[in-house]
Amino acid sequence: MERDFLELIANKPLVPVIMVGQVTRPVMDALLWGLEEEGIPAMETNLPEGNIQQQTWEIARQSRLNVAIGAGQLEQQVILHHRDLATDQPLFTESLSGQEIRVYRRLGANAARLIKGNPLVFPEDDAEMMEPLPVQTRAPASTPQQPVEPTEELVTRIVVEIVQQLLASRK
């Protein structure tokens, strides 16, 4: 991996987005769009080979924000990983094929929300949260957002989502 990339992600507050193999541009654009909408900068890079879960976890550990997104052609997965999770247990895993673009946009937004401590977006929230915004009405990326206090319902939804992910990965 390029030394410049590793230095940059260790020193700048941004989310590394890595691609292993060929990943389509619309998928990458949706991931980056989700991050941008939440006001978190990102940097993408290509890796010629490697296990997407392992690579993304290692990048998350080296990232200043402790989070990374990875997309792997071989595994046909797009994942959101945090440095404190087990290597083979990313926070979110989505299929790289057969998904609507909003799934990847949500994943990018959730990476940003994880960093900011804001509530995560789940599929049932897509209709209200993930509507396209006209360009002229979007807030600048530098606009600070007020943190949202977690409610018991939100914490329960997050725990249920994590448990479902864990159970699904063990099948």
N, C-alpha and C positions, 0 to 999 in steps of 0.2 A: 504494500500500500504506500502511496506517496507520502513522504515525510511532511511536505507542505500542508497537505490535507489534514493530517493528524495534529499538527501544530495549530492550525486554524481552528479546528473544532474544540481543541482543548482550551483555547484562549478567547474565543468569541462566543457570545450567547446565541447559538443557532442550532437548528435540528439537522443533523446529518441524514441524508436520504441516499441510501446505497442501492445500486442495481447490480445483480450478479446475472450475467447473460443479457439477452435481449428482452427489454421491457418496453411496451409500446408507449409512445409519447403521450397519448390521452390519459393513461394511468398515472404517469409521472406528473403531468400537469394538474390532475385532480388532487393528488397528494399535496403538491406545492400550493395549490389554491386554498385547500383547507387550512394549511398553516398560515398563509398570508391573511386570510379572512380573520384569523384570530390574533394577528399582529405579531407572529413569531417568525423570524427569518429562518431560512433553510439554505443548505448547500447540498447539491447532489454530486455523486461520483459513481463511476463504473468500476466494478471489480471483474477481472476476467473469469474467476472461478472461486468456489468455496461454498460451504453450507450457509444458507441464508440466516438461519437462527443463530449460529455461532458467530458469523461475521457481524450481524446487527447487534448482538449482545456485546461483543468486544468494542464496537464503535460507541455504543451507549456508555460503556464504562469509561471511555476516553473523552467523551463529550462533556463540555462544561455544564450542559443542562441535563445530563444523565439519561437522555432519551435519544433513540434513533429509530428510523423507519427503514425497512429493507424490503426489496422486491427481488425474488429469485425465479428465473425462468425454469430451471431444472425442477425445483420443488413446486412450481406454480403457486407460490404464496406471496402475499404482501403482509408484513408483520409490523407491529409497533412493540418495541422492546424498551424496558427500563433496566438500568444497571443492577438494581436490587433483586430482580427476578432471576429464577433459575434459567440457565442458558436455553434449555429446551421448553420453557414455559413463557412465551411472550404474552404481553397483556392482551393483544388482539391479533388474530390471524384471519386473513381473508383469502379466498381463492383468487388467483390471478386471471382466471378465465370465467366467462359466463356471468360476470357481475355488472351491475349498472355503475356508471362512473361516480354516482353520488356515494357509493360505498367507500371508494378511495378518498373522496373529498372528506367524508366523515372521519376516516382514519387519520388524515392530516390534521383535521380540527381537533380530534381527541388527543393527538400528540401535544398540540399547543395547550389545550385545556389541562392536561396532566401537569405540564410545567407550571402553568399559572395557578393551579389549584381550583379551577372552575369545574362545575359539573360536566361529566362526560355526556356525549350525545349517543343515543342508542337508536336502532333502526326505527322504532316507533316514533321517534322525535324528528325523523327526516322531513316530514311534510311541513312542519312549522319552522324548523331550524334551517334546513338546507335549500330553501328556495333561492334561485339566482337573484342577485341584487343588481339593479342597474349600476353601471360603473360610477355615474355621477353621485349616487347616494351612499357609496361605501365610505366609511370613516378611514382616514389615513392609518397606515400600519402603526404609526407611532402614538396613536391615541390610547392613553392608559384606560384600562377597564377596571371597574370596581370588583374586588373578589366577592364571590357569592358564598354565603355561609351554608355549609352542608346541612341538609335536613335529614331526619330519620328515614324518610322515604327515599331520598337520593342515595344515602349510604346503603340501604337495603338493595336498591337496584344495582348498584356497583358490585356489591358482594354476590348477588345472584348471577350477574354477568360473568364475574371471575370464576365462580364455581361451575357454571355451565361450560365455560371455556376449558377448565381443567378436566371436567368429566368427558367432554368431547375429545380432548387430546389423548385420553387413555383408552379410547375405543379402538 
